[in-house]
Amino acid sequence: MIKNERQYRITKAQAEKFENAIRELESAQPNSRVHVKLRRAQIDALRSQWTELREELEEYEALRSGKRRVLELNSFEDLPRTLIQARIASGMSQEDLAERLGVKPQQIQRYEATDYLGASLGRVSEIVQILGLQVQKDVLLPGGEYSVANLLKRLSGVGLDREFVRRRLLPGPASGEEPRQEQGVALEAAEGLHRIYGWLPPDLFGGNALELQTAASAVGRFKLPARVREAGQGAYVIYAHYLALLVLQALPSLDRGKLSTDWKEVRRSIVDDYGDLNFETALKYVWSLGIPVLPLNDAGGFHGACWRLGGRNVIVLKQRTRSAARWLHDLLHEYFHAAQNPDLEEHPVIEASEMSPDRRNSPEEKAASRFAGEVMLDGRAEELVEQCVTEAKGKVQLLKTVVPKVAQKGGVGVDGLANYMAFRLSLQGINWWGTASNLQSDGSSAMCTPRDLLLQRIQLSLLNPVDRDLLLRALEPLVVGFAGRIGSGKSTISVEVAKTLGWPRASFGDYVRTIARNAGLDESREVLQEIGSSLIERGVDDFCRAVLAQSGWNAGEPLVIDGIRHAEVITALRKLVAPLEMRVVFLDMKDEKRLDNLRKREQAAPENLELVEAHATEEQVKNVLPELADLRLPGDRPVEELVSTVVTWIHQGDSAQSVCAA
């Protein structure tokens, strides 16, 4: 959509270029080296783009000339476009509207460029009044309580946990100049909720109870199974389904291969193509067949799904475990469902818990778990289970000791055999999953693979800003900041973490050293501290923007940041990297060890170190940042151990936090 005169001139010039290119192609003599059908296809492609540009130009010209008036806002979804159209139709430029509102023209440009995502409800209402728009009563709710607290309360009534809503559905920190008001946050969240569930603001903030099944059917998604509604999982399943739709939308050109339900063929293909069978190689194999995999790690009873939509499969994995074998089992299980009934255009499979009667009694579920076991255990799953039962003399309590012995004798993984044993016992109503979990090896080093592989291949530019924000928040690409006192080893750890994850790294220290070098100053600790202080005083936001720019970071990408020394910097960074989540790691180290490191590294006299430690830039590092950190670690542990701990914590989200902190 054309929003101003500059865009109009650019679009008009582009349309003229396309028109000239079409004219030249049509008037040119036929070329024997170019097939007539190919030449026709080139002309049709150019004409299609020219037509789109002409439609945009005609719309803008009609609005600008007053031939087309915009007097009414009919739907919540049309709000951004209608506001822009109404401004143009009223003869106002972006500068004119900014003047009426008392803001800078750049603010209006940002509003319109982001479809008014950063605007508060009060600001939107003010613009509606200035433009003279009439608003239908079901678009906004006059007098409604547009508070976050009210929204959280109403959403909890349909099974959406408050913390889940805060982490996944409420908008992140504002990146614009205007701070969000609470009602603006609630209304902004309403747009995402409308896209997922079909609810309008009157539904969300009114007095009537929210209806899940009505919401799902209203947006033409799928019929929510009764067992899912009864288990209170319906709201999350609809959310996961919407994310699956977004993944398919952002991956329009995946090549699809033939799917097999023969475990021998699948195992052989993985080993032949990738050299080994593990979670990472199986994941790449599934992707190679045109099946994207969406990993989620929220709490709750949803255990994963496989959806086929318009003939295209997408797998949703949901685990909060560090076991690669468990992830592998679930992936193969869902792959089997994807390979079933290939002639069906739509084929939804929503997983219940391992011990649910539906899962234990379903022939399809049992077949999928057997398939996963045979692939992992090379066709010997039942044979090995029988050996375990025989050696345990039929006593379940002895299996914890027997399973590792049988696995070692059989040359298979203990974790894979334990998972299959738990599945077989579940068919008899025996819950052995807890014991199986204790026999899992730590495969956390591979846990980034599902998310990283998806982010590498997905085309986020194909999604609108609201959907892109929803998907990125679900995938949790993070910005991780490192803080700690001088000599605690934070820079070393941040470098190694960035290398391990393959993420870019930004450094406040590197940026300050660059400033000193360019100014011809000494790069001593004292000089760098003074430069850092002056940059903070000039403006925290500008300082942080410069550090991010130096690193080459692009919005939406994960990032490691080193050298955080102020609480204000954390606040500014969280604003700048939104909608990504930012977490802070603080490295503690005993003073004796830390100062010894400094003496060796900088060869400084004790009195100089005392001056460095007493500088104002170190004050918050001592007393404030440790309390703001999401994860605190003792810096005197081996580097490899610290890096592994941080990487695991990043991959596992909240589920690993207690483990890391122990």
Order of alpha helices (4+ residues) and beta strands (2+ residues): alpha-alpha-beta-alpha-alpha-alpha-alpha-beta-alpha-alpha-alpha-alpha-alpha-alpha-alpha-alpha-beta-beta-beta-alpha-beta-alpha-alpha-alpha-alpha-alpha-alpha-alpha-alpha-beta-alpha-beta-alpha-alpha-alpha-beta-alpha-beta-alpha-alpha-alpha-alpha-beta-alpha-alpha
